[in-house]
Amino acid sequence: MIVLKKIEMTLDPKSIEQAVKEIELFETKLKPAMQFLIDKLAEKGVEIARAHLLFFPKPAYDTGALSESVKYYLKDREATITAGEGLTNAMGEAQYGSYAMYVEYGNGYSRPNGW
């Protein structure tokens, strides 16, 4: 665990230079810690999303395909959680992420106002 560090300095150039070096060193430790935290939070988000699938009607999780499709991606220190990517509908058409939407909201034909 990283503990915040107190950096003291005076206004002379040597003290300022030393403080800048200490800040830069601290930053090299802080960025990996932040990335680790983002990664762990995304993993927990996937666990929670998969757990919520158990409350959907049985066909939504029966094969396990939707649950297994819940994943996260990290890019530029940001996490994105997706569901249904790469799954297909009953006619074999690729859903590219919309499969989960069909599970939650239906296909739009069963509701008078669609989604």
N, C-alpha and C positions, 0 to 999 in steps of 0.2 A: 504494500500500500504506500502511496506517495503522500507525504505530509508536506503541507505548504511550508515554504521556507521564508524566513525573514532575512531580507538583504538590507544591510545598513551601508550608508556611504556619506561622504562629505562632498562638498562642491569642488574639490580639486580634481584635475584631470586624471590622475592616477587612481583615485578612489572611484571615479565614475567608470573608468575603463574596467576596473576589477568587478564592479557591480554588473556591468554589461556582460562580462564573461560568465558570471554566476547565473545570470538570467538565461543566457544561451544554453548553459549546461543543464539547468532545470528544465528548459523547454524540450531538450532532447529526451528527457525522461517522461515528460508530461504527455507528449503526442502519442507514444505507444500505449500509455495508460488509458488515454481517451479512446483510442481505437479498440483496445481490449474491452472497455466498458460498452462501447457501441455494439461490438460483436456479441457479448453476453446478453445484452438487452434484446438484440434481434433473435438470438436463440430462444430466449424466454418468450418472445412474441410468437414464434412458430409453435412452441409448446401450447400456449394459450389458444391459438387459432385451431390447432388440431383437437384440443379438448372441447372446444365449442362445437365441433362437428358432431359430437356424440348427442347433441340436443336436436339435431336436424332429423327429419323423417328417415327411416331406415335406408331407403335406396341411396341416400346421399353419401353414406359412409360404408355401405355394405361390402364393396370390393376393396376398399382401402386405397383406391387410386387417388381420390381427391385428397385424403389425408396425407398420403405420401408426396403429393404434388406441392404441398405447402412448404415453401423454401424461402430463404432470405439471400440477398445479394448485397455485398458491400462495394461501394464505389465512392471515391472521393470523401471518405470519412462519413458517408451516409449509408443507412441500411434501408432496403426495400424488401417487404415481404410480399410474395406472390402466391396465388393459389390457382390450380387448374391449368397451369401452363403445360402444353404438350399433350393434354388429354383430348379425347375425341368424343363427339356426341354419338347417338345411336346409329346415325347414318355414316359414321366414319369420318366426318368432317372435323378438321382440327379446330379447337376452340381458342387456343392461344390466350389463356387467362380468363376467358369469359365463362368457362364451365362452372366455376364457383358461383358466378352471378345467377346462372340458370338454377343451380341447386337452391340458392336462397330465395330468389324472386320468381321462379318458374320461367316458362318460355315466353310469356307475354300474351299467349292465346287464352290462358285460363282466367285472366283478369280483364275486366272491361277496359281498364285504362293502361294495359301493358305493365311495364315496370313502374 
